[in-house]
Amino acid sequence: MSTDGSRTEAWKSIALGEQAAVYAYGVLTAQFPDGPERSRAIDLGVTHARDRDRARAALAEQSVEPDSPAAFEIPFPMTGPASARRLAAVVESRLVDVYCAAVGQLEGKERRRAAASAAACSARSVRWGARPTAFPGEAEVELVASATPDPTGSAASGSVSPDDGASVG
């Protein structure tokens, strides 16, 4: 059974992670030319803003103010669509960890929603190019060379550490 303190911490982490995602999507969207990837990035920025607002509302019900930094550090230079996809994958992967941690601190409908959000973020991270991981919270997030899955399973990959100096998720 969760305590009010752990519930509060869960919502604070979710609000901060979602705010970081909103910020990151604002930065990375500009790297895409008009087209489906840009539209998806815009839509996901709106999705993360809605989820951030939901977390902030849960905190407001507890008379708690969320942490709200004005800006976040981007972990690597934005140089075009490839770096934008990489950032989106990192952000979504980090949110998987945030939501998985929240699952252990929430109960009932809130716990189910956090689990569903973790699953949604995981699916989005893979769509942006992250390799699927069986256990969230691993030390590294593997990224494939493109957002298109390689049917042979031999896609070139790189690696980005979740602790590579960024605070975007």
KANORTA-V313985 format. One record per residue. N is the residue number from 1. RES is the residue in one small letter. SS is DSSP state (H for helix, E for strand, L for the rest). OMEGA is omega in degrees with one decimal (NA if undefined). Layout:
# KANORTA-V313985
((N,RES,SS,OMEGA) (N,RES,SS,OMEGA))
This chain:
# KANORTA-V313985
((1,m,L,-177.9) (2,s,L,174.5) (3,t,L,177.6) (4,d,H,179.5) (5,g,H,179.7) (6,s,H,176.1) (7,r,H,178.6) (8,t,H,180.0) (9,e,H,177.9) (10,a,H,-178.7) (11,w,H,176.4) (12,k,H,178.6) (13,s,H,178.6) (14,i,H,-179.7) (15,a,H,179.9) (16,l,H,178.5) (17,g,H,179.0) (18,e,H,176.4) (19,q,H,176.6) (20,a,H,178.8) (21,a,H,177.5) (22,v,H,179.1) (23,y,H,-177.7) (24,a,H,178.8) (25,y,H,174.9) (26,g,H,179.2) (27,v,H,-172.1) (28,l,H,179.9) (29,t,H,-178.6) (30,a,L,-178.9) (31,q,L,-178.7) (32,f,L,171.2) (33,p,L,175.9) (34,d,L,-179.6) (35,g,L,-173.7) (36,p,H,-179.8) (37,e,H,177.8) (38,r,H,178.6) (39,s,H,178.4) (40,r,H,179.6) (41,a,H,178.0) (42,i,H,179.9) (43,d,H,-179.6) (44,l,H,172.9) (45,g,H,177.7) (46,v,H,178.1) (47,t,H,-179.3) (48,h,H,176.0) (49,a,H,177.7) (50,r,H,179.8) (51,d,H,175.2) (52,r,H,-179.5) (53,d,H,176.8) (54,r,H,178.5) (55,a,H,178.3) (56,r,H,177.8) (57,a,H,177.2) (58,a,H,176.9) (59,l,H,179.7) (60,a,H,176.4) (61,e,H,179.6) (62,q,L,-177.0) (63,s,L,179.7) (64,v,L,176.2) (65,e,L,177.0) (66,p,L,170.3) (67,d,L,-177.3) (68,s,L,175.8) (69,p,L,179.9) (70,a,L,-178.2) (71,a,L,178.7) (72,f,L,178.2) (73,e,L,174.7) (74,i,L,-169.4) (75,p,L,-179.3) (76,f,L,-177.6) (77,p,L,173.5) (78,m,L,-175.3) (79,t,L,179.6) (80,g,L,-176.7) (81,p,H,-178.8) (82,a,H,179.0) (83,s,H,177.2) (84,a,H,176.7) (85,r,H,179.3) (86,r,H,179.2) (87,l,H,179.0) (88,a,H,178.7) (89,a,H,179.4) (90,v,H,-178.9) (91,v,H,-179.1) (92,e,H,178.9) (93,s,H,178.6) (94,r,H,177.4) (95,l,H,174.3) (96,v,H,179.9) (97,d,H,179.6) (98,v,H,-178.2) (99,y,H,177.4) (100,c,H,176.9) (101,a,H,-179.2) (102,a,H,179.3) (103,v,H,179.9) (104,g,L,-177.3) (105,q,L,-177.2) (106,l,L,-179.5) (107,e,L,171.5) (108,g,H,-177.0) (109,k,H,179.1) (110,e,H,178.7) (111,r,H,179.2) (112,r,H,179.5) (113,r,H,178.1) (114,a,H,178.4) (115,a,H,178.2) (116,a,H,178.1) (117,s,H,176.4) (118,a,H,179.9) (119,a,H,179.5) (120,a,H,178.4) (121,c,H,178.6) (122,s,H,178.9) (123,a,H,179.0) (124,r,H,-179.3) (125,s,H,178.6) (126,v,H,179.2) (127,r,H,177.8) (128,w,H,175.0) (129,g,L,177.9) (130,a,E,174.1) (131,r,L,176.7) (132,p,L,178.6) (133,t,L,-177.8) (134,a,L,-176.7) (135,f,L,178.5) (136,p,L,176.2) (137,g,L,176.4) (138,e,L,-175.6) (139,a,L,-178.0) (140,e,E,175.5) (141,v,E,179.6) (142,e,E,178.6) (143,l,E,175.2) (144,v,E,-173.1) (145,a,L,-179.9) (146,s,L,179.7) (147,a,L,179.5) (148,t,L,-179.2) (149,p,L,177.3) (150,d,L,-175.9) (151,p,L,179.7) (152,t,L,-178.6) (153,g,L,-176.8) (154,s,L,-178.3) (155,a,L,174.8) (156,a,L,-179.3) (157,s,E,173.1) (158,g,E,-179.1) (159,s,E,175.9) (160,v,E,-178.8) (161,s,E,176.9) (162,p,L,-179.3) (163,d,L,-175.3) (164,d,L,174.7) (165,g,L,-177.8) (166,a,L,174.9) (167,s,L,-175.5) (168,v,L,176.2) (169,g,L,NA))
